């Protein structure tokens, strides 16, 4: 048995990798139901085809190239760290780790709610059921990643069969046009896209997550192949059952995770199949929790190894070779968060992904320039470096647009969450030392600030950028958004004005913080203030 800082190496084949990637990124079309009623069936189908081109494909292919060149544990963290430096590597790790906390709970909530609703469980019984789910899969993850791959592959196969069955049943009972109306009544094309783009981007996310386990695979170069093969399967899982489902049962206005959904196709035309579909729905979301618990634990482990999180998070069990502290810790947090509602959890994680993926794509562009001779067994070939830059810039532009058309409440919450990354770095870097402790010669620190070279300016840039985004929102959102929605949803006539005030104050405060750190940087960023150990 070969070792990687205590982590066990595992031999996993292409089907095992595809199964894990499918489990991380799709595990069925659950969640798309809310897109149908929010945007209209026609726009939903259009978005399910368009988002892969402008969002999923660039992220998947960039992750494949970076993963083939740098096949390390918690890959995306190492990609950004290598391309953009320690500070930005921490930012991408922080955004992902916060998102992992929320995502883990999302999948448990979905799985538990499917079963609780079907069996008419009480709220207390439903919550206890979710706790049992978490504990079972915590034990599976403690045993090892190979066992995670086996479970994920089996569950993924059942999911594909279940949605194939829904597609067959739906297409043989087509009674309605699955494309009409294109836009929901009372919406413009832009507002229709904005009503569900966050869900669509969330559905087409996760291709980089498999890189978290690269250090535990005997052949990590199998991951890019798995991503390329899994992507068409994911698109098919989303598009085909949705067309068949809306076309067979109609009622597009009532579609949603708690309304009409794919299961209604089975209930209406093949009741016996409905039991199987509910079972698979439960297994689908458990499969997502299973894999995200595995990858999330490694995220904390690798950042702790770089002395940017408490060191005890990097402890690995001797018997099974797994990071047991982070697995148990994530499980305990999931037990707390699974008491929240699905929509609140998804809202929180969607905007974090926008900053997270933007940093990965920027690092892909930078590494092409910075290390042109770096071996890349898989390489995007689209017009050389210029084509690669344009290809990577497209999803960054999509993320920027999506930030403003999701809604003011999403916008404010997302930017406030992004502020937590620079703040966390300002606490953990001086406290634990970061890469300076691993290699002082290559990673000197400022004796006054305890930050790395250029960190004060990076912090200044981060806050200035967030401040500018806030102020753009203050100008754009009153024109774009509908205050009446917030009165209906929050039950307050002043809540929209409150959000507007937060965008203005947040923008000004962030710009001031940015200016302060810029002035500090100009004063202390001098050669004599640095230590190389």
N, C-alpha and C positions, 0 to 999 in steps of 0.2 A: 504493500500500500504506500503510494507516494504521498507526500504531505505538502501543504501550502500554508505555512504559518499555523499548522495545527488542523487545517481543514482537510477533510478526506477527499481524495480524488475519486470520481465516479465515471464509469463507462456507460454513456447514454447514447443510443442510436438516434437516427434522424426522425423516426416516428415519435420517440419520446420527447425530443426537442420541439417538434411541431405541436405535439399535444400540450406542452407547457406554454408555448407562445400563444396558442389558440385560447388556452385557459386564461392567460394574462390579459389578452386584448379583446376577446369576444365572449366566449362561453355562452353563445346564444345571442338572440336579438332582443333580450329583455332590456327595456328602457326606451326602445324606439317608439313604443306605443304613445309616449308623451309627445314625441315629435309630431305624430300624425294629427293629434287634436290641436296642438299649439300652432302649427304652421300650415296645415292642410295636407292631404295625402299626396297631391302632385308635387308640392315643394319638398316634402319628405323624401320622395323617391329621387328627385333631382339632387338633393343634398347628399344622399347616400351614394350617388355616383360621383358627384363633384368633389366632395371632401377627400376621398382617397387620392385624387389627382393633385390637389393643392395642399393637402395636409398629411395624409397617411403615407403616400408614396415617398415624398421627400424625407420624412422622418425615418421611415423604415429603411430606405436605401442608405441614408447617412449613418444610421445606427449600424447597418451591415458593414459599411466601409470602415468606420471607426472601430467596430468590434473585431474586424479581421486584422486591423493594424495594431490594436492595443487590446488583446484578449485577456484582460485582467478582471479579478473579482470586483464587483460594483463598477462595471466598465464606464458608464456615463460619467461618474464622478471623476474617474481617472482621465477620461478623454478631456473634460473641461479643465481639469487641473493641469494637464500637460500642455494644452493649447493656450489657456488664458491665465494660468497661475493659481496659487493657493487660495486667494480670496474668492475668485469666481468659482473654483472647484467647490469650496465650502457652500457658496450660495446655491449651486445646483443640488448639492447633497442635502442642504437644509430644506429647500422647496420639496424635494422628493420625499424626505423623511416626514415632513408635516403632512404631505399628501398621503403617504402610506398609512399613517394613523387613521386618517379619515376614510380612505378607500377600504381598509380592512373592515371597518364598521359598516360601510355601505353594503358590502356583500353579505355580511351576516344578517343585517336588517332585511334585505331582499329575500334571502333564503328563509329566514324565520317567519316573515310576513306571509309568504306564499303558503307555507304549511299551517300557520296559525289561522289564516283566513279559511283555508279549506277544511280544517278540523274544528273551526269555531272555538279556538282557545281564548281564554280570558287574557287580559293584559299581563297579569303576573305570570301566568303559565307560559305565555308566549315569550316573555323575557327570560324565564328560567330555561326554556328550550334553547334560546340563543346562547346562553351561557354554557350549556352542555356542548353545543356545537363547537364553540371556541376551545373548550378544554380538550375535546377529542382531537382536533386538528393541531393543537399545540403539541400533543404527544407525538403525532405523526411527524411533525417538523423536527422535534427533538431527536428522533431516530435517524433522520438523514435525508439529503436531497434526492437520492435515487428513488426512495420510497415515494417522495412527492411527485416525481416524474411518472412513475407507474400509475399512481392514483389519478393524476391529471390526464394522462393519455386515455385511460379507460372512460373517465367521465366525458372527455371531449368527444369520443366516439359516440356515446349515447346522445349527446347534445345534437350532433350532426344528424343522426338518425331521426331524432324527435322533430327537428325543424324540417327535415326532408318530408316527414309524414304530414306535417301541417301544410307544406307546399302542395303536396299531391292532393290532399283533401280539398284545399282551397281552390286549386285550379280546376278541379272536376266539379265545382259548385259555384262558378263565377256568376254572380247576379248583378254586380255593380261595377262601374268604372273605377279602377284603383287610382286613377290620376286626376279625378275631378272632385272638388275644385282644386286648381293648382295652388291658389292662395286662400287661406281662411277668410271668411267674410269679415269686412271691416278692417282688413290689414292691407298695407302696401307690400310690394315685393321685399323691400328692405326690412320692414318690421316683421314680416313673415320669416325671413331668414334669421333675424335676431331672436325670434321667439324660441328657437330650438337649436341654435348653432352650438351652444355650450354642451348640450346633450350629445350632438353629433360628434363634436371634437373629443368628448370624453369616450364615446363609443369607439372611436378610431385612435385610441391612445394605448401606449404600453409596449410598443415594439422594442424599446431599449431595455425593458425590465429584465429580459433573459440574460443580459450582460452581467447582472448582479451575481450570477452563478458561474461565470466563465472560469474562475479560478478553481472550481471544483469539478470541471469536466476534463477528462483525459484529452479530448480533442475539441477545444473551444471554437475551432474554425467551422464547426458544423452549425453554429448559431446563425451566421448570415444565410446559409442555405435554408435553414428552417424558417427564417423570416420571409424570404422570397416565396417559399412554397405555401406558407400559411396565409399570406395576404389575400390571394384570390378566394380562398376558402372562407375567409372572414367576410369579404364583400358579398359573396353568394349567400351566406347565412343571414345577412341583413336584408338584402334586396328582395330575393325570391320569396321568402315567407311573408314579407310585408305586402308585396303586390298580391299574392294569393289570399292573404288574410283580409285585407281591406276589400278586395274584389268579391269575396264570398260572403262576408257578414255585414259589410257596409258600416253604418253608424260611426263614421270617422270622427264626428264631433265628440263622441263619448269614449274614444280610445284613451287609454292611460294605464299606468301600473296598477291603479285601483279602480279601473273601469273595464271597458271592452278591450280584449287583448287576443293574442294568438290562441289562448286556451278556448275562447268562444268558438273558434273554428271547429275544434274537436267536440266541444259540448253540443254544438248545433247539428253536426253532420256525422260524428263518430264518437259517441259518449264513452265507449270503452277505452278509446285512445286517450281521453282526457286524463284518466288516472295516471297513465304513463307520462303524459306531458307535465303534469304537476310534479311528479317525482323527479323528472329530469330538470325542471325549473329549479327545484331545491338543490339538486346536485350541481347544477351549473354555477350558481352563486357560491356554493361551498367550495367548488373547484377554484374559483377566483380568490376566495379567502385563503385557501390552502397555499396557493402559489405566492400570493402577495405577502403572506406571513413569512414564507421562506426567503423571498428576495428582500423584504423590508428589514428583516433581522440582519442580513448581510450589509445593508446600507449603513446602519449604525455601527456595525462591527468595523468596517473599513475606515470610517471617519474617526473613530476612536483610536484605531491603529496609527493614524496620522496626528494624534495628540490634539485633536480639535473637539473631542467629546471626552467625557470621563473615561478613564482607562478600563474600568471594570466592565464596560460594555463590550470590550474585545475578548473577553474570556471565552475559551472554547472547551467544551466537555471532552474528557479523555476517552470515554467509552465510544461515543458515536461521532466525535469530531464535528460537532455543530455549535454555533454561537448561542448557547442556552440562555444566557442572561437577556439578550435582546428578544429572543423568541418568547420567553416568559413575560418580559416587560410589555411587548406589543400585545400579547394576548390579554393581559390585565387591563390595558387601556381600551382595548376593543370591548371588553365586558362593560366598561363605563359608557363608551360612546354608542353602543348598540341600543341604548335607551332612546336615542334621538330619531327623528324622522328621516326617511330616505332623501326627500327633496332638499332639506337643509344641509345634509352631508355632501350631496353631489354639487350643490351650489358652491360650497366652500372649496372643493378640490378642483373644480373646472378651471378657475382662473389661475390657480397655482401652476397648473400644467403649462399655461401660456408662457410664463417666464422661464420655466424649467426647459421646455423644448427650444425656446429662442436661444438659450445659452449653449445647448448642445449643437445647434445648427451653426452658430457663430464660431464655436470651437472647430467644427468641421472645415469652415472656410479658412480660419487662421492656420490650422495644421497643414493644409495644402501649401500655404505660403512658407510657413515656418520650417516644416520638415518635408520637403518635396520628395526626398529619397527614402522616406519611411516605407518599408515593405507593406503593401496593401493587397493581400490576396484577392480581396473583392474591392473593386474601385468603380465609382460612378463615372461613366464616360459620356458626358453630354457637353461637348464643345470646350473641353479643357477646363482650366481653372475658372475662366469667365463664366462658362456654362454652369459649372458647379456652384459658383457664387449666386447666380440668378436662381438656380434650382433651390438652393437653401434659403434664399431671401423670400421666396413665395410664401411658405408657411409662417414666417415671421410677420409678414404683412397681414396674413389671415388672422394671426393672434392679435395684432394691433387693432384691426377692425372689430374683431369679436369682443374685445375688451369694452368697446363703447356701445355695442348694439345688443348686449345681453340684458341691460337694465341698470339703473342707477344703484340699486341696492347691491347687485353683484359687483359692480364697478368699485364702489367704496370698500366693500369687504375684501375684495381681491388686492387692492393696492395697500390697504392697511396690513394685510397678511404679508405682502412682499417687503414691507418695512421691517418685519421681524428678522429677516435674514442678516442684513448689516448689523443690527443690534446684537444678535446672537454671536456674530463673529467678533464684535468688539468686546464681548464678555469672555468667550472661550479661547481666543487666540492668546491674549496676555496670561490667562489663567493656566493653560495647559502647554503653551509653547509652540504648537503646530509643527510644521516641517523643520523648524530650527532645531528641535530636539533630535531629529533623525539625521540631519546633515547640515550643521551650522555653516560650513564653508559655502555651500550652494544656496542656503536660505537664511541669510543674516537678518537680525532684527534690530529695530531702532531702540536704543537704550532708554529713551524717554517715553515712547509710546508703547513699546513691546510689540509693535506691528512689523510686518515685513516691508521691504523696500517698495515704496509707491502705494502702500495700503491706504494712507490718509487720503490720497487723491482718488483712489478707487471708491472709498466710502463716500467722498464728496460727490463723485459722479453718480453713484447709486441714488443718493437722496435727491440730487438735482433732477435726475431722470424721472423719478417717481413724482417729484413736485411738478414738473412740466406735464406729465400725464394727468395729474389731478386737475391742473388749470385748464387743459384742453377739454377735460370732461365738464368743467364748470361752464365753459362756453357752449359746448355741443349738446349736452344732455337736456337742458331746458327746452331746446328746440326739438330734439328727437323724441324724448320720453313723454309719457302720458301721466300727469299727476293724478288723474282719476283712478288709475290702477292701484296706486299706493294707498289712496283713501279706502278703496274696497278691500285690499289685501291686508293692510295693517290696521284699519279701523281708525285712522287719525288723519285729520285734514292738514296737519302741519308736518307730517313725516317727510314729504318730498322736499319741503323747504329745509328741513333738518339735514337731509342728505346733501343738498346743495351747499349748505353752510360748511359741512364737513369737507367737501371737495375743495372749497375755497381756503379754509383754514389749513387743511392738510397740505395743499399745494404751497402755501406761503411758509408754513413751518418746515417742510422738507427742503425748500430752497434755501432757507436761512441756515439749516443744519449743514446743507451742502456747502454753502459759502464759508461757514465756520471751519469745516474740515479742510477746505481748500486753503484757507489762510494758515491753518495749523501746518498743513503739508509744506507750504512754501517756506515756513519758518524752521521746521525740524528735519525736512528731508535733505540732510547734508551728510556727506561721507563720514565725517568724524563722529557722527551720532550712532553709527552702526557697529554691532558686534558680530564677529564670525566665530564665536565660541572660545 
